[in-house]
Amino acid sequence: MTALSESSPDTANLADERVPVAISAEAITVTVSQRLADVEAVWRELTAKAIESPGQSFDFIRVWVAGRGIAAKDQRYVVGRVDGVAVALLPLHRKRVFGLPILTWFPGANAGCYAPVADYDRLAALGPYGRKALWTAMTGAISGGDVVYLRSIPTEVGGHEGLFDELGSTLTVETLYRSEYGSWEDCDRLQRNKSRRKHDRQQGDRLTAMGEVSFEEIRNGQDAGPALETMFQQRSARFKAMGIRDTFVQDCLIGFYQDTAAPDSGIDVRIHVLRLNGDIVAVRYNIVHNDRMFCLISSMSDDLSIQNGSPGKQCLLRVMQTVFDQGIAVFDMGSGFTDEKRHWCNVQMPLRQHYIGLNWRGALVVRAHQAFQMARARVKASKQLKSAIRKARQLFERVTGVAKPASENDKSE
């Protein structure tokens, strides 16, 4: 591997009788590369069993980097090894935010939760002091930015709690929602009561009364074009109705999602489509890795007469009835509370933002951003504050004609 830098932490700084024998200071080495190809073998090995997000998928990031035209100078792939064995990898995109150089996950808010790519069992075996030594060495080898900002890291991964507690300072701001069942029968029995089943049936009857209802799953290599086109049209209509920025159009992301559905993308894309009289009325875009499915985007028709039959909920019902019996064990619906997550998700997990200030400017940025996030969380938790801010924003938009950007939670139905 061609490395930009290689470092070992200072033995004196890490000397501590509580540090596990398995990770002496000399045992840690770090390599930093600006070429994705340099870390492909390590990355694929570390994610062979499972990923926590499509943002941890090598092929997802490969398509992202190529499609977004990210220059090599703005790519950082930091690999930490213990006794020559790769334990963790941080894939980072260097970008400027308000003029400041920040290193963060490549897809931003487009892929839900994240975590460093790692061998979680080896990471757990290091213990807290061993992990602190590893993270210190890895982040200490990073150059070209003021702050490392790692958003939406689950507090539990691979069956282990707190593997990233020592990775910078943290702030809990979101909750991750997942459905984990052994079969549709288990999901139906545990998640739906008599009233819920009756409600779903009534919605289905209303939709069926409008015409012929059909459901299908589209995979890589099949004709996904019409479904994706309709999905983004439906999302645009939703964004317009809510008065928020259309991130997919204005950030030129549609081409990326089309590329992921190509036969040779290396990404297992599954698009669930609900049709009424042959017309697409609801779509869900998912990525699958082994036995995990991640829903990244959902949409439904804005036709009020069709919405009476709840096509979005009916589409999701059919997804739930299908995927668990196809071998899916974890269905990840991302962060942000919605009705569909309340109805179907039996697992809730805190997500934390992680911050590492690389210099004095970075330390100031970390404090400012954490204060902003805490204030934002208080606003979201208060109906009165939310209402007041919404009214102020609407007044601002009427005066200026500028719509606010979409948040991550605005992406799913």
N, C-alpha and C positions, 0 to 999 in steps of 0.2 A: 504494500500500500504506500502510495506517495503521501507523506504527511507534511502538513504545514508546520506542525509543532509537535514535540513530544516532551512530556514532563513527568517528573515524579515529585510528590509532595516532600517538603522539608521534614526530615526525620525528627528533628528537635520539636517542631510544631505539633507533630502528631504523637509524640511519646506519651503514652498513658498506659498504666498497667492494666486498665480495663479493656484495652483494644484486643479483640480476639487474636490469638496466635496466627489464625489463618490469613490475616491481612496485615502484614508488616508494611511499613512505609515503602520499602524497596519493592514490594510485590505489586504495587500499583503503577501502571503505565497508561498514558493517555495519548491518543493520536487524534488530530483534527485535520479533516480533508474538506476540500471544496468541490469534490467530484462525487456524485451519487454512486457512480459505478464502483468506486473504491470500497464502499461499505455494503455492496449488495449481498455478498455471501454471508457476512456477519448478520445483517438485518434479517435476511430470510431465515437463518438459523434461529435467531432469537424470537421470531414470531411464528414459528412452525406450528405451535400448539394453539395459540389464541392471540387475539388482539382486543384492546379495550375500545378501539375506535378505528374507523377507516383512516384516520390521520396517522395511525401506526402501520398502515399497509405500505410496503415498499412500492408496489405498482400504483397505488393511489397517488403517492407523492411523486413517483416518476412521471405519471401523466400530468399531474399538477405543474411540476417544474417546467416540463416541456411546453405545455399549453399556455402557461403564463409567461413564458420567455424569461425566467428568472436567471440572471447572470451568475456565473460561477463565483464572482467576488461577493455575492450576497447569499451564498450557501455555506453552511457550516454543519459538518457531520462529526460529532465528538464521540469517540469510542473509549470507554473505560475498561481496562483489563486488570484482572487480579491473577498473578502467577501465570501470565500469558493467555488466560482464558477470558474472552469477551463477556462482560457481565451487563453492561448498559450502553445505550447509544442515545444521544440527544441530536435529533435532526432539527436544525434551526435556520430560519430565514431572517436575514438582516434587512430590516426596512427602516424607513424614517417616518416617525410619527411626530407631527408638530416640529419637524426639523431635528429631532433627537434620534440617534441610531439605536434601535431596539432589536433584540434577537428573540424570536418567538416561533411558535409552531407555524408551519407553512400554510395550512388552509384557513387560519384565523378561526372564525366562528362557523365555518361551513361543514364541520364534521363532528360536532358534539363534544364528547369528553375525550380526554387524552391521557397519556402518561408516558414517561420515557420508555423507549423500547428496551426490554431487559429480560434476563433470565431471572424470574421472580423468586424461584427457590434458592438460587445462589445468592441473590440479593438479601433474602431473609436470613440466610445462614451467616452473613457478615456481621449481623448485630448492629445496633444503632451507631456505635463508634466506628465500626468498619465502614458503614454506609456514609457516615459524615466524611470520613477520609476520602472515600471514592468521589463523592459529589464535589468536595472541595478541590480535589485534583482536576476533575473534569471541567468545572466552571472556571478554575484558575487558568486553564489553558486557552480560554476563549478570548479572542481579540476582535476589535472592530465595532464595539458597541458600548453603550453606557449601562444597559439593563438587560437581563434575561428575564422574560415574562412568559411563564408557562401556565396557561389557563386551563381550567376544568380538569384537574387531576383527581380521580376517585381516591377516597381514603382507603379503599380496600381493592387490591388486585391479586389475581391468582390465588385467592384464598388466604392472603396475608394482609394484615392490618398495618398501616403506618409505615410502609416501605419508603415513603418519600417525606417523612416528617423532618428529616435533616437536610432537605433540599431547599435552602433559602428560607425566607419568611413566608408565611401562609395566611390566607384569608378565605374563610368559607362563605360562599355567596350563592351557590346554586344547589339543586338536588337532581340527581340522575334517576330516571325511571326505566325499569326493565320488567319484562314478563319472563318468568322462568318456570317452565312446566315440562313434564315428561310426555304429555300427550294432550290433544284437544279435550279429551274426556276429563282429564285432571283440571285443565283450565276452566272448562265449563262448570264443573262441580264446585270448584273453589272460588271462582270469581263472579259467577252469575247466580243470583237468587231467582226465585219465582217471578218477582216483580220485574227484574231486569230482562229475563227471557221474554216476558209478555210485552215489554216495551220494545225490544228489538224486533219481535214478530210483528207488532203493529206498524212500526216504521217500514219493515219489509213489505207488508201488505199494501201500504200506501204507494210504495215505489212500483211494485208489481202491477198495481191497478193502472199505472200510466203506460204500461207496455211490456215488452220482452226485456228481461234483465239477464245479463250474462257477465261472467267473471273470468278473467284469464291472467296468466302469468307470462310475461315476456322476458326472455333471457338473451344474453350476448349472442349476436349473430342473427337473431330474429329481427324483424322490422320494428324497431323501437321508435323510429322517427315520429310517426303520428302521435303516439302516446306522450312522448317528451314535449313535442310542440304544444299539444293541448294542455299538458301540465303547466308549462310556463305561461301560457295564455291565461289559464285559470288563476295562477299565482299573481300575475300582473293585475288582473281584475280585482283580486282581493287586496293587494297593496294599494291600488287606486282608491278603493272604497274606504280603506282605513286611513288614507291620507299619508302614507309613508313611502319611503324611497324603495324603488324596485331594485333590490341588490343584484338579482340575477341578470337583469338587462344592463343596468348602469355600470356594473363591475365586469361585464362581458364574461359571465360564467356559463352561459348556456352551452357554448362550444365544448367546454370542459366536460360537462355531464354527458353530452353526446359522445365524446371520445371514450368515456368510461364504458359505454355500452357496446363499443366495437368488438368484433370477434377476437381480436388479438390484444385487447387491453390488459389482460392478466387479472382483471378485476371481475369478480362474480357479481354481476348486476342482475337484479330481479325487480321487474316493474309490474306491479299489480294494477289491473285496469278493471273498472266496473263500467259496463255499457248499458244504456237504455235505448232500446230500438236501434241498436247499432252505433249510437253516438256515445262518446266517452264522457261520463259524468263524474268520475272520480279516479284519481291516480295516486299511487304510492311508489316512490323510488327508494329501493333498498340495496344495500351491499351485504354480501354474505361472505364470511370467512369461517371455514370449517362448520361448526354447529352454532355459529352466532350470526344473527341478522341485525343490521343497523338501518333504521329508517331515517333518511336524511331529508326528504321532501315529501309533502303530501298536498293534494289539491282537490277541489271539487267544483262543480258547476255553480256559477253565480245566478242561474235562472231560479227565480223565487218559486215558481211552480214546481220545479224539480226538487228544490231544497226541502219541500214539505215531506219528501220521502227519505230525507237524511242520507244522501248518497255517500258522503264521506264516512259516516258511521257504518253504513251497510258494507262498504268496501272493506273497512277494517275488520268487521265481523267475519267476512269470508277469508281474510288473511289469517285471522286467528284460528279459524276452523281448518285451515289447510297446513300451515307451516310446521306446527309441532309434530304432526304425523308424518312430515317429510324429513324429520331428523333434526330440526332446529330446536336447540335447548334454551337459548337465550335470545329474546327479541328486545333489542335496545331501542327505546323511543326518545332518547335524548333528555335534555334538561328543560325546565320550565313546565309549570303545572298546567294541565289542560284536562278537560272532561274525559277524553279518551284514555289518558294515563290513569286517571282516577278509576275508570271502569275496568282496566285490563292489567295494570302493573302491580305486581305483588312484591317488588323489590324497589326500595328507595335507598339511595346512597349519596352522602354529602360529596360535593365537588369543591375543590379548593383551588384558588389562584396561588401560584408560587412565584416569588420575586427574588432575584439576586442582583443587587447593585454592584456593578463592576468598578465603579469609581465614585467620587464624591457627588458628581452630577446624578449618577444612577441612584444613589442613596436618597437624594432629594425627590427624584421622580417616583421612587417606590413609595415613599411616605405620602406624596400627593395623590397617587393613584389609589392607594389603599383607603385614604380618607374619602375620595370620590366614590369608591365602590361601597363603602359602608353607608354613606349618605344615600346612595341610589337604592340600597337594600331597604333602608328605613322608609323611603318614599314608596317603594313597591309594596311594603307591608301595611301602609296606611291608605285607606280609601279616601280620606279627606285630602291628603297631600296629592295623591294620584289625580283626583278630580281637579284640584286647583292647578296643577301643572299641565294637565291636558287642556284645560280652558285657556291657559296662558299660551300654550304652544299653538292652539288653533287660532288664537288672535294674532300671534306672530306670523303664522303661515298666510293668513288672509292679507296682512299688511305687506309682507315681503314676497309672497308667492313661492317661498322655499319650503319644501316638505322635509320632515326629519328622516334620517336613515332608518332602515328596518333593523330591529333587534333580532337576536337569535331565536327568541320565542315566537316571533312573527312568522317563522318559516313553516310551521306545521299547523294543521287544522286542529 
